[in-house]
Amino acid sequence: MTSTPAAPVPTREAREAALDLGAFVTASPSSFHAAAEAARRLCQAGFTELREEDPWDEIDVRGDRYVIRDGSIIAWSTPSGADTSTPWRIVGSHTDSPALKLKPEPGFTAEGFAQVGVEIYGGPLLNSWLDRELRLAGRLALADGTTVLVDTPPVLRVPQLAVHLDRQVNAEGLKLDPQRHLQPVLGLTALGEADVLGLLAERAGVAAADVVGFDVVTVDAQAPALLGAHEEFLTSARLDNLGSVHAEVEALIRVQADGPASGAPIALLVANDHEEVGSASRSGAGGPFLEDVLVRMHAALGGDEASRRRALASSVVLSADAGHAAHPNYPERHDPVTRPRLGGGPMLKINAQQRYATDAAGIAVFASACTRAGVPYQRFVSNNAMPCGSTIGPITATRLGMTTIDVGITLLSMHSAREMCAVADPLWLREACAAFLRG
């Protein structure tokens, strides 16, 4: 049953969890950095890395392991008694966020400015990228076939046109041409060459001539912060969906630290890249990464296809992705009855068109986890006139046939360069995920 928090002031534990989420976001300016930061935390908790290129045997897949593919990571904690009939409890999320992404030949000049050519990644709220100090982050591919992570301090800005030169902007609204109006400035040409690729190479400690490819995005440079009369809000970039990645990593670490109970499922985390652009990539939820890992794990435990399919049939996926809170300035944009709130706990995301994978059986599983964790939860359904987005949930359910539940914390300003959640909610999502993983 849906419940609501009793007190508006966040607890100390909730505040600490929100601040730790802020630290996770700061360490994760790109999907590649998010996978690396998740791995760092897992290593610190005793997890060890497996490489996809190596053979896996039974010893390899038992215990606490993780594997990285590009900007995605899968990690698991296998109970000692696990066999080919042991089901999985899987928490899933995505590491990428909407952004402005560097074009292949990014440098150009105009009106005495050195600028950087970008294209739109995902569905950002474009006006939110204006007049902000921006960093660059991602990975560089080198001539020898290796890759290195890179990030910069604030070096870019997309300056907005002054109101004196657009007298109707407040009356008629801001109209942005993504090609003409969103190219950031990097420097003044009068001061000499401003080479963005040279800057990235220098930051990464490699020779510019060795850089043959790159996946680099712009990111908001402002640090996460607590806000509100009681500091009840967290404002930050990339809460969609690093809020879920952080909660699930920390939940898996807690389940591993507690030790699995007898008969416990295999607790597994998957954080996919490229959800914001449709998930159709080798590291996205539409690709084979999760299935590859599950197949190899099960085979290493001695299973065959028939026993694997039986294990999948009794497994459950919790897909966590941020959702919309009812907006105080736009109440008509939401369902008139179902009104999720900031600070109301994680929400079950439900859609008749299966844009979310939640069904009645999945609701019962999540409700049970929240009850055991002592966590309130709420529901989300779209206004019929406002089609909703989607998540990795329906894709994962379609690929693997497992019962899948879509949940997430509520946000305001989703897909803005800077989003907003309640301080209470990240902790509640973490605790709900941990209870779910325990089975």
Secondary structure, 3 states (H helix, E strand, C coil): CCCCCCCCCCCHHHHHHHHHHHHHHHCCCCHHHHHHHHHHHHHHCCCEECCCCCCCCHHHHCEEEEEEECCEEEEEEECCCCCCCCCEEEEEEECCCCEEEEEEEEEEEECCEEEEEEEEECCCCHHHHCCCCEEEEEEEEECCCCEEEEECCCCEECCCCCHHHCCCHHHHCCCCCCCCCCCCEEEEHHHCCCCHHHHHHHHHCCCHHHEEEEEEEEEECCCCEEECCCCCEEEECCHHHHHHHHHHHHHHHHHHHHCCCCCCCEEEEEEECCHHHCCCCCCCCCCCHHHHHHHHHHHHCCCCHHHHHHHHHCCEEEEECCEECCCCCCHHHCCCCCCCCCCCCCEEECCCCCCCCCCHHHHHHHHHHHHHHCCCCEEECCCCCCCCCCCHHHHHHHHHCCEEEEEECEEECCCCCCEEEECHHHHHHHHHHHHHHHC
